[in-house]
Amino acid sequence: MAGAGPIINARGIYTDLGGSCLSPTVWAAAAQANERFYQLPMLLDQSGLAISRMLDVPAARVTPGASAAISMAVGACMTGGDGQLMERLPDSNGMPSEVLMQTLHRYKYARCARLSGGRIHEVGNGFGTSRADLAEALHHDRVVCVLHPAHLDGVGNTLTLSDVLSLAQPVGIPVIVDAAYMSYPPHWITAYRVADLVCLSAKYFWGPNSGGFVYGRPDLIDAIARIDFTRFESGPDLIFGRAYKLDRTSVVATTVALEEWLVMDHAKRWQGYMHKAERICAAASTATGAGTGCFTLGEQVVRQPLPQNFVPYRHLPSVAALCETPGTVNAAIVDLDSYDEAQSVAGRLTASEPPILCIVDGVSLVFCTETVLDGEEEIISERLRAGLAR
Ligand SMILES: *Cc1c(COP(=O)(O)O)cnc(C)c1O
């Protein structure tokens, strides 16, 4: 497996880079689960109950990531737990299967809605979506749900989540929210509780890369429970969700990581990121410019102080949270003279041992310190100093 790693990750939380690292507490809980056997159907029910209590939401269930949660949520809306329908999926011919999405909300993970047999129907156009557009689309009896990516809420002239809910819920159409990375500040996790189903990814709260959960309406969570990998051998229906399998270690790790996240000293966590970013900046004194800033989960580079009018999307919580917390820093931004120089310094860092992976943003290198482990900031500093000197 030479070449795969270990690497120094200065890009942030990415599935391709392993997600995040489990804390010693989470790792210990997973190790403990590994030592004995458990009844997985009950473990899934009970971890879901534990999460619903932690968050004070009606119901929840661990899933193998937010992608699987989206896929199974759509399947749950299509079947409502009906065994015969569940067995047919992803073949949804002849049954209602339309998943409404606003045109400006088209994004990569919409793909996951189609895995269960959902057919995406775009509403509105590239300029936006009106209430009349959505009301008209909701009118058809082939519609099963609306998929709303939380991080795109309010983009362009789209309908906000509250607009969507006000139209969909009265006609009985559930709204699924992809809130995959809306886990910070922690109270954002439940900011979407007005929706019918909300999907989160564990990678963003330092849970396992293969973990996540969905919370919301008890009847729909129950339908997801019937569609997931449990009770395939022991139950009556051969359901497609069997392929979305989870280890007991991942179920436990997801639950314990969330528990830890909710009581974590986040100010201290951010302080650590800032300290590392400052160390890296100090090492870049020979660069054209160097300063601390923020690399958001929406992959935007924010140079602080934030411009007064910096509101890229109206309801982008990760940025909203930053604006609430002046001095929030998780990145070192190093400016070079040209695109070529940025590419070549990044190339030298990647070629070093261990490889250092950072973000190239035009003429700048961005080092996201959220995933820089303790001590690695010194290695980055040393290699960066050497890389700039050439
Ligand atoms: C990472 C991510 C997902 C997928 O989550 P997994 O837990 O990796 O399946 C879905 N939506 C968004 C916006 C994400 O960032």
The ligand as an ORCA input file, in Angstrom:
! r2SCAN-3c Opt
* xyz 0 1
  C     -19.876     14.350      2.655
  C     -21.242     14.792      2.174
  C     -22.270     13.864      1.901
  C     -22.056     12.389      2.008
  O     -21.859     12.002      3.300
  P     -21.237     10.540      3.592
  O     -21.444     10.416      5.061
  O     -19.802     10.630      3.221
  O     -21.980      9.573      2.786
  C     -23.500     14.331      1.481
  N     -23.735     15.641      1.328
  C     -22.781     16.571      1.566
  C     -23.124     18.024      1.398
  C     -21.505     16.180      1.983
  O     -20.560     17.103      2.214
*
